[in-house]
Amino acid sequence: MADVLLDLPRDLRSDLKAPMGAIYTDTAALLADAGAPLVAVGDMVTYHLLEAGRVPDLALVDEQTKRSAVDETVTAAITGFDRTVAVDNPAGTLTRELLAAMRDGLASDATTLVDVAGEEDLAALPAVLMVPESASVVYGQPNEGMVLVTPASEVRERARSILTRMDGDSDVVFELVERVE
């Protein structure tokens, strides 16, 4: 049984529609603007970064895109990580296991792929709080492209605000997502 710390209520979903950064359709342009460490949230984002020759420092995948299974060629191409960690994280939630895997991945010198049973969509929110200001978090914006997030203070505040308004214990989440330098 997954240790769910936060659950996204329906009325907060609209708050997640607006991108937290610039939208890119060109992976090379995104990588030219990206900092380090680089965190990728989502199968298609991870795939495009790998195809461009960049293994993210931390990537989270669930073998789904737009609520459907990703193509087998995408899944097969998501390789080259130093280590893979499997976690449970039900849709619309953030679990202790997911946050711990993210934290461990960011603290490690090894590239880490977090293979999520459930859904990884909300992982961009805690990632923005975990990474140093030099970092970039990239996630997919359905039917638009990839969002490049630079964790500036206003972006961190937006992420913190959304996490605070989710159902559950945001204080425990904030302890777990203390910035990894």
Residue frames as qw, qx, qy, qz and C-alpha x, y, z in Angstrom:
[[0.000, 0.889, 0.458, 0.000, 0.00, 0.00, 0.00],
 [0.413, 0.484, -0.013, 0.772, 1.43, 3.35, -1.06],
 [0.336, -0.551, -0.417, 0.641, 2.08, 5.93, 1.66],
 [0.198, 0.697, 0.377, 0.577, 0.15, 8.81, 0.07],
 [0.323, -0.305, -0.331, 0.833, 1.17, 12.14, 1.57],
 [0.226, 0.414, 0.042, -0.881, -0.78, 14.47, -0.74],
 [0.360, 0.433, 0.806, 0.185, -3.79, 14.00, -2.98],
 [0.019, -0.017, 0.268, 0.963, -4.83, 16.48, -5.68],
 [0.331, 0.512, 0.642, -0.464, -8.43, 17.65, -5.21],
 [0.450, 0.570, 0.596, 0.343, -10.48, 18.26, -8.38],
 [0.052, 0.974, 0.217, -0.050, -10.80, 22.00, -7.76],
 [0.367, -0.742, 0.351, 0.438, -6.99, 22.42, -7.92],
 [0.724, 0.196, 0.540, 0.382, -6.54, 20.79, -11.34],
 [0.377, 0.875, 0.223, 0.209, -7.12, 24.05, -13.19],
 [0.290, -0.910, 0.256, 0.152, -4.21, 25.62, -11.26],
 [0.654, -0.306, 0.587, 0.367, -1.89, 23.14, -12.98],
 [0.661, 0.633, 0.385, 0.123, -2.90, 24.07, -16.54],
 [0.207, 0.961, -0.179, 0.031, -0.73, 27.18, -16.85],
 [0.843, 0.231, -0.281, 0.396, 2.90, 26.24, -17.56],
 [0.578, -0.760, -0.032, 0.295, 5.52, 27.06, -14.90],
 [0.386, -0.510, 0.416, 0.647, 8.06, 28.09, -17.54],
 [0.348, 0.541, -0.403, -0.651, 8.74, 28.57, -21.24],
 [0.867, 0.221, 0.423, -0.144, 7.36, 26.00, -23.70],
 [0.016, -0.568, 0.678, 0.466, 9.78, 24.47, -26.20],
 [0.912, 0.308, 0.134, -0.234, 9.14, 22.27, -29.23],
 [0.642, 0.611, -0.424, 0.190, 12.84, 22.11, -30.16],
 [0.874, -0.436, -0.123, 0.175, 14.81, 19.86, -27.80],
 [0.668, 0.194, -0.089, 0.713, 18.20, 21.32, -28.82],
 [0.031, -0.645, 0.001, -0.763, 16.98, 24.83, -28.00],
 [0.716, -0.642, -0.108, -0.252, 15.64, 23.64, -24.65],
 [0.887, -0.217, -0.112, 0.392, 18.94, 21.95, -23.80],
 [0.445, 0.446, -0.065, 0.774, 20.87, 25.08, -24.78],
 [0.258, -0.643, 0.051, -0.719, 18.87, 27.00, -22.15],
 [0.839, -0.447, -0.286, -0.122, 18.76, 24.26, -19.48],
 [0.163, -0.746, 0.553, -0.333, 20.77, 24.25, -16.30],
 [0.668, 0.073, -0.731, 0.114, 22.11, 21.41, -14.18],
 [0.283, 0.018, 0.951, 0.123, 21.09, 19.17, -12.67],
 [0.431, 0.051, -0.434, -0.789, 18.41, 18.36, -15.24],
 [0.365, 0.141, 0.836, -0.384, 15.19, 16.70, -14.06],
 [0.331, 0.001, -0.619, -0.712, 12.77, 15.20, -16.62],
 [0.443, 0.155, 0.696, -0.543, 9.18, 14.43, -15.66],
 [0.741, 0.456, 0.178, -0.460, 7.38, 12.21, -18.14],
 [0.798, 0.063, 0.542, 0.257, 8.10, 9.56, -20.73],
 [0.578, 0.730, 0.245, 0.270, 7.98, 11.76, -23.82],
 [0.075, -0.963, 0.252, -0.064, 10.17, 14.47, -22.27],
 [0.640, -0.501, 0.562, 0.157, 12.70, 11.86, -21.17],
 [0.782, 0.327, 0.471, 0.244, 12.61, 10.25, -24.60],
 [0.407, 0.886, 0.070, 0.210, 13.23, 13.55, -26.43],
 [0.264, -0.879, 0.397, 0.002, 16.12, 14.47, -24.12],
 [0.732, -0.260, 0.598, 0.196, 17.73, 11.06, -24.60],
 [0.707, 0.554, 0.373, 0.233, 17.24, 11.24, -28.37],
 [0.211, 0.953, -0.112, 0.185, 19.06, 14.60, -28.27],
 [0.673, 0.349, -0.479, 0.442, 21.97, 12.92, -26.48],
 [0.111, -0.492, 0.466, -0.727, 21.32, 14.15, -22.91],
 [0.544, -0.318, -0.770, 0.102, 20.70, 11.68, -20.10],
 [0.351, -0.767, -0.015, -0.536, 18.77, 13.59, -17.42],
 [0.059, 0.396, -0.743, 0.536, 20.26, 13.52, -13.93],
 [0.300, 0.184, 0.814, -0.462, 16.85, 12.41, -12.67],
 [0.386, -0.013, -0.526, -0.757, 13.95, 11.22, -14.83],
 [0.427, 0.122, 0.740, -0.505, 10.50, 9.99, -13.85],
 [0.382, 0.099, -0.652, -0.648, 8.43, 7.81, -16.18],
 [0.567, 0.036, 0.644, -0.513, 5.22, 5.80, -15.95],
 [0.214, 0.054, 0.879, 0.422, 4.98, 4.36, -19.49],
 [0.204, 0.732, 0.645, -0.077, 1.97, 6.59, -20.14],
 [0.124, -0.098, 0.151, 0.976, 1.35, 9.74, -22.17],
 [0.428, -0.051, -0.158, -0.889, -1.96, 11.57, -22.23],
 [0.695, -0.104, 0.482, -0.523, -3.51, 8.68, -20.24],
 [0.931, 0.317, -0.084, -0.158, -2.49, 6.08, -22.86],
 [0.843, -0.283, 0.293, 0.351, 0.42, 3.67, -23.06],
 [0.074, 0.785, -0.421, -0.449, 3.50, 5.11, -24.73],
 [0.809, 0.481, -0.302, -0.153, 4.74, 3.48, -27.90],
 [0.944, -0.246, 0.076, 0.207, 7.07, 0.51, -27.33],
 [0.655, 0.471, -0.068, 0.587, 9.84, 2.30, -29.23],
 [0.148, -0.804, 0.179, -0.548, 9.69, 5.13, -26.67],
 [0.809, -0.543, 0.174, -0.144, 9.86, 2.73, -23.73],
 [0.935, 0.081, 0.052, 0.340, 12.72, 0.81, -25.36],
 [0.457, 0.646, -0.097, 0.604, 14.67, 4.04, -25.96],
 [0.386, -0.819, 0.180, -0.384, 14.53, 5.11, -22.30],
 [0.931, -0.146, -0.138, 0.304, 17.88, 3.60, -21.32],
 [0.512, 0.538, -0.218, 0.633, 21.37, 4.71, -20.36],
 [0.423, -0.785, 0.146, -0.429, 20.73, 5.57, -16.72],
 [0.160, 0.460, -0.798, 0.355, 23.18, 4.49, -14.04],
 [0.035, 0.117, 0.920, -0.373, 20.36, 3.13, -11.92],
 [0.423, -0.341, -0.492, -0.681, 16.62, 2.53, -11.97],
 [0.103, 0.048, 0.750, -0.652, 14.32, 2.73, -8.96],
 [0.298, -0.405, -0.726, -0.469, 10.73, 1.42, -9.03],
 [0.085, 0.085, 0.547, -0.828, 8.11, 3.20, -6.90],
 [0.017, -0.605, -0.786, -0.127, 4.35, 3.23, -6.40],
 [0.013, 0.256, 0.157, -0.954, 2.58, 6.56, -6.81],
 [0.287, 0.573, 0.767, -0.006, -1.17, 6.42, -7.55],
 [0.204, 0.538, 0.396, 0.716, -2.63, 8.94, -10.03],
 [0.213, -0.797, -0.189, -0.533, -3.18, 12.42, -8.62],
 [0.720, -0.690, -0.044, 0.057, -0.98, 11.84, -5.57],
 [0.303, 0.691, -0.574, 0.318, 2.49, 12.27, -4.16],
 [0.910, -0.350, -0.222, 0.002, 3.79, 9.37, -2.07],
 [0.504, -0.773, 0.370, 0.108, 6.61, 9.19, 0.44],
 [0.816, -0.025, 0.477, 0.325, 8.27, 6.56, -1.77],
 [0.538, 0.721, 0.237, 0.365, 8.26, 8.83, -4.84],
 [0.080, -0.971, 0.144, -0.172, 9.67, 11.81, -2.94],
 [0.678, -0.571, 0.432, 0.167, 12.37, 9.67, -1.31],
 [0.789, 0.230, 0.416, 0.389, 13.41, 8.25, -4.71],
 [0.335, 0.877, 0.102, 0.329, 13.58, 11.77, -6.16],
 [0.348, -0.898, 0.262, -0.058, 15.62, 13.02, -3.23],
 [0.783, -0.318, 0.466, 0.262, 18.02, 10.06, -3.39],
 [0.705, 0.499, 0.340, 0.373, 18.38, 10.49, -7.14],
 [0.164, 0.942, -0.026, 0.293, 19.23, 14.17, -6.84],
 [0.503, -0.788, 0.355, -0.003, 21.69, 13.54, -3.99],
 [0.860, -0.079, 0.424, 0.273, 23.51, 10.91, -6.03],
 [0.040, -0.598, 0.500, 0.625, 26.22, 11.44, -8.61],
 [0.264, 0.106, 0.905, 0.316, 24.57, 8.67, -10.64],
 [0.403, -0.017, -0.323, -0.857, 21.84, 9.34, -13.20],
 [0.236, 0.136, 0.878, -0.394, 18.58, 7.93, -11.90],
 [0.394, -0.175, -0.575, -0.695, 15.45, 6.72, -13.66],
 [0.339, 0.059, 0.702, -0.623, 12.41, 6.50, -11.39],
 [0.282, -0.143, -0.807, -0.499, 9.95, 4.00, -12.89],
 [0.352, -0.025, 0.441, -0.825, 6.56, 4.86, -11.44],
 [0.111, -0.354, -0.915, -0.159, 3.72, 2.38, -11.08],
 [0.004, -0.750, -0.524, 0.403, 0.78, 4.78, -11.20],
 [0.338, 0.858, 0.221, 0.317, 1.48, 8.33, -12.31],
 [0.602, -0.196, -0.106, 0.767, 4.42, 10.76, -12.17],
 [0.191, 0.740, 0.353, 0.539, 2.61, 13.89, -13.40],
 [0.342, -0.922, -0.112, -0.140, 2.72, 15.83, -10.12],
 [0.819, -0.261, -0.037, 0.509, 6.45, 15.18, -9.53],
 [0.394, 0.551, 0.060, 0.733, 7.40, 18.49, -11.18],
 [0.352, -0.849, -0.090, -0.383, 5.99, 20.36, -8.16],
 [0.744, -0.635, 0.125, 0.167, 8.27, 18.85, -5.51],
 [0.784, 0.195, 0.139, 0.572, 11.16, 18.73, -8.02],
 [0.182, 0.796, 0.057, 0.575, 11.05, 22.53, -8.30],
 [0.504, -0.819, 0.130, -0.241, 11.48, 22.76, -4.53],
 [0.917, -0.291, 0.159, 0.221, 14.22, 20.10, -4.35],
 [0.754, 0.356, 0.110, 0.541, 16.66, 21.36, -6.96],
 [0.372, -0.473, -0.039, 0.798, 19.19, 24.20, -6.66],
 [0.296, 0.794, 0.121, -0.517, 18.60, 27.45, -8.56],
 [0.010, 0.531, -0.661, -0.530, 21.09, 26.35, -11.24],
 [0.350, 0.103, 0.928, 0.071, 18.87, 23.38, -12.14],
 [0.448, 0.105, -0.343, -0.819, 16.12, 22.85, -14.65],
 [0.461, 0.191, 0.825, -0.267, 12.96, 20.79, -14.41],
 [0.295, 0.171, -0.557, -0.757, 11.35, 19.77, -17.69],
 [0.413, 0.263, 0.824, -0.284, 7.84, 18.38, -18.05],
 [0.126, 0.267, 0.733, 0.613, 5.39, 17.94, -20.88],
 [0.347, 0.345, 0.245, -0.837, 2.58, 20.35, -21.69],
 [0.533, 0.313, 0.784, 0.059, 0.01, 18.21, -23.57],
 [0.504, 0.695, 0.465, 0.217, -0.31, 19.12, -27.26],
 [0.058, 0.996, -0.057, -0.031, 2.10, 22.06, -26.84],
 [0.558, 0.601, -0.469, 0.327, 5.62, 20.85, -26.08],
 [0.711, -0.216, -0.484, 0.462, 8.07, 20.70, -23.20],
 [0.246, -0.937, -0.042, -0.245, 8.07, 23.19, -20.33],
 [0.620, 0.222, -0.411, 0.631, 11.49, 24.30, -19.07],
 [0.474, -0.845, -0.202, -0.141, 11.23, 25.40, -15.45],
 [0.405, 0.398, -0.450, 0.690, 13.93, 27.44, -13.78],
 [0.517, -0.561, -0.625, 0.168, 13.34, 27.23, -10.03],
 [0.096, 0.398, -0.148, 0.900, 13.25, 30.97, -9.35],
 [0.062, 0.077, 0.685, -0.722, 11.55, 32.14, -6.16],
 [0.551, 0.147, 0.044, -0.820, 8.18, 32.92, -7.80],
 [0.682, 0.122, -0.644, -0.325, 8.04, 29.45, -9.36],
 [0.311, 0.022, -0.857, 0.410, 8.96, 27.86, -6.04],
 [0.270, 0.087, 0.452, -0.845, 6.20, 29.87, -4.34],
 [0.673, 0.129, -0.280, -0.673, 3.64, 28.71, -6.92],
 [0.608, 0.080, -0.789, -0.027, 4.66, 25.07, -6.42],
 [0.129, -0.008, -0.753, 0.645, 4.58, 25.48, -2.64],
 [0.442, 0.073, 0.177, -0.876, 1.13, 27.09, -2.83],
 [0.730, 0.078, -0.480, -0.480, -0.31, 24.24, -4.88],
 [0.512, 0.051, -0.824, 0.236, 1.23, 21.60, -2.60],
 [0.071, -0.015, 0.588, -0.805, -0.13, 23.41, 0.48],
 [0.577, 0.104, 0.063, -0.807, -3.66, 23.36, -0.96],
 [0.586, 0.079, -0.765, -0.256, -3.59, 19.64, -1.76],
 [0.812, -0.458, -0.027, -0.361, -5.31, 17.21, 0.61],
 [0.898, -0.033, -0.324, 0.297, -2.92, 15.66, 3.13],
 [0.596, -0.718, -0.010, 0.358, 0.16, 16.58, 5.13],
 [0.518, 0.802, -0.075, 0.287, 2.10, 19.23, 3.21],
 [0.330, -0.849, 0.400, -0.102, 4.43, 19.83, 6.19],
 [0.815, -0.219, 0.510, 0.164, 5.83, 16.30, 5.85],
 [0.724, 0.584, 0.241, 0.278, 6.24, 16.86, 2.11],
 [0.144, 0.948, -0.185, 0.214, 8.14, 20.11, 2.68],
 [0.582, -0.640, 0.500, 0.037, 10.50, 18.30, 5.08],
 [0.834, 0.071, 0.503, 0.217, 11.13, 15.64, 2.43],
 [0.601, 0.675, 0.253, 0.346, 11.71, 18.12, -0.38],
 [0.317, -0.863, 0.155, 0.362, 14.20, 20.37, 1.36],
 [0.496, 0.808, -0.290, -0.131, 16.56, 21.56, -1.35],
 [0.917, -0.124, 0.222, 0.309, 19.19, 19.04, -2.38],
 [0.135, 0.926, -0.297, -0.189, 22.44, 20.89, -3.09]]
